[in-house]
Amino acid sequence: MVGGLVCFDAIEKHALDRNIPVMQKEGIEFLIDTFQQHQCKSCLEIGSAIGYSSMMMVSNIDSFVVETIEIDEARYQEAQKNIKDYQLEDKIFIHLDDALEFDCNNRVFKSYDCLFIDAAKAQYQKFFEKYIPFLKEDGICIVDNLDFHGMIYDIDNIKNRNTKQLVKKIKRFKDWIFDHDAYSVEYYPIGDGICVIKRR
Ligand SMILES: C[S@@+](CC[C@H](N)C(=O)[O-])C[C@H]1O[C@@H](n2cnc3c(N)ncnc32)[C@H](O)[C@@H]1O
C-alpha cells in the first residue's frame, strides 16, 4: 500500500525490469484522485501494456470498470494473465488490436466517464479524435507524457532526428488541444506532464 492505495508492486517491477513503460505511482495517484473527484465509474484506456494501470484503477476506485486496448500480443497475453490471477476479469475488458484500426462496434461499453490515452505518443491526436465521441458529455480525457522529459521546451537542441520528430508531434498535439475552441485543458506538472481535457 502507498498512501492507502492497493498496489501491484511485483507487476510494476517486473514491467520496469524489462523496460515496459508503466505509469509512475505519482501519475496513478493523480489519476485515481481525479476519477474520484469527478465520480468516474468507467474508463476507456488506449495502451494497456501488461494491465498495471487498469488493475490499479479498478482496485482503488469503487465499482470502477476499464476497457483497454493493447497492440502488442505478448503484452496483451501477460495483461490477460495478470487480470485473471487477481480475479479482475469482471472489471477489466481488454482487446488485442491497434487502437487506430479497432472496430468500435466491438466495444463492451457504449460510453465512458473517462478516456485515458497512454499509447504511441506520435498518434495522440488520432487517438483523441477517434475515441472522444464515446466520452460522456461531462466526461474527462486524460493524456500522459506531454512534456517528454522536458524536451518539448527545447526542441531545437534535440540531436536525435527521430526523437526530434516525435517531440514535434507531441508539441503539435499539445498546441492543437490547448487552442481548441471545443475543449478546455488543465495541465499538471506531474510525472512527465499530464493534461485533463473537458468539453467546454
Ligand atoms: C506507456 S505503455 C501503457 C502503460 C499502461 N497504461 C500502464 O501504465 O500500465 C503504452 C502501450 O501502448 C501500446 N500501444 C502503442 N501503440 C498502440 C496502438 N496503436 N494501439 C494500442 N496500443 C498501442 C504499446 O504497445 C504499450 O504497451
The ligand as a MOL file (V3000), in Angstrom:
LIG
                    3D

  0  0  0     0  0            999 V3000
M  V30 BEGIN CTAB
M  V30 COUNTS 27 29 0 0 0
M  V30 BEGIN ATOM
M  V30 1 C 3.0300 3.5190 -21.7990 0
M  V30 2 S 2.5040 1.9010 -22.2320 0 CHG=1
M  V30 3 C 0.9810 1.7290 -21.3640 0
M  V30 4 C 1.1720 1.6070 -19.9030 0
M  V30 5 C -0.0750 1.2690 -19.1230 0
M  V30 6 N -1.1410 2.1970 -19.3760 0
M  V30 7 C 0.2680 1.2840 -17.6440 0
M  V30 8 O 0.5040 2.3770 -17.0900 0
M  V30 9 O 0.3190 0.2080 -17.0410 0 CHG=-1
M  V30 10 C 1.9380 2.1520 -23.8730 0
M  V30 11 C 1.3610 0.9140 -24.5160 0
M  V30 12 O 0.6490 1.3120 -25.6760 0
M  V30 13 C 0.7600 0.2830 -26.6270 0
M  V30 14 N 0.4190 0.8590 -27.9410 0
M  V30 15 C 1.1990 1.6080 -28.7500 0
M  V30 16 N 0.5200 1.9410 -29.8570 0
M  V30 17 C -0.7100 1.3870 -29.7450 0
M  V30 18 C -1.8530 1.3510 -30.5870 0
M  V30 19 N -1.8440 1.9580 -31.7790 0
M  V30 20 N -2.9360 0.6850 -30.1730 0
M  V30 21 C -2.9550 0.0580 -28.9650 0
M  V30 22 N -1.8900 0.0380 -28.1320 0
M  V30 23 C -0.7860 0.7030 -28.5170 0
M  V30 24 C 2.2090 -0.1670 -26.5020 0
M  V30 25 O 2.4090 -1.4800 -27.0120 0
M  V30 26 C 2.4260 -0.0760 -24.9820 0
M  V30 27 O 2.2400 -1.3230 -24.3620 0
M  V30 END ATOM
M  V30 BEGIN BOND
M  V30 1 1 1 2
M  V30 2 1 2 3
M  V30 3 1 2 10
M  V30 4 1 3 4
M  V30 5 1 4 5
M  V30 6 1 5 6
M  V30 7 1 5 7
M  V30 8 2 7 8
M  V30 9 1 7 9
M  V30 10 1 10 11
M  V30 11 1 11 12
M  V30 12 1 11 26
M  V30 13 1 12 13
M  V30 14 1 13 14
M  V30 15 1 13 24
M  V30 16 1 14 15
M  V30 17 1 14 23
M  V30 18 2 15 16
M  V30 19 1 16 17
M  V30 20 1 17 18
M  V30 21 2 17 23
M  V30 22 1 18 19
M  V30 23 2 18 20
M  V30 24 1 20 21
M  V30 25 2 21 22
M  V30 26 1 22 23
M  V30 27 1 24 25
M  V30 28 1 24 26
M  V30 29 1 26 27
M  V30 END BOND
M  V30 END CTAB
M  END
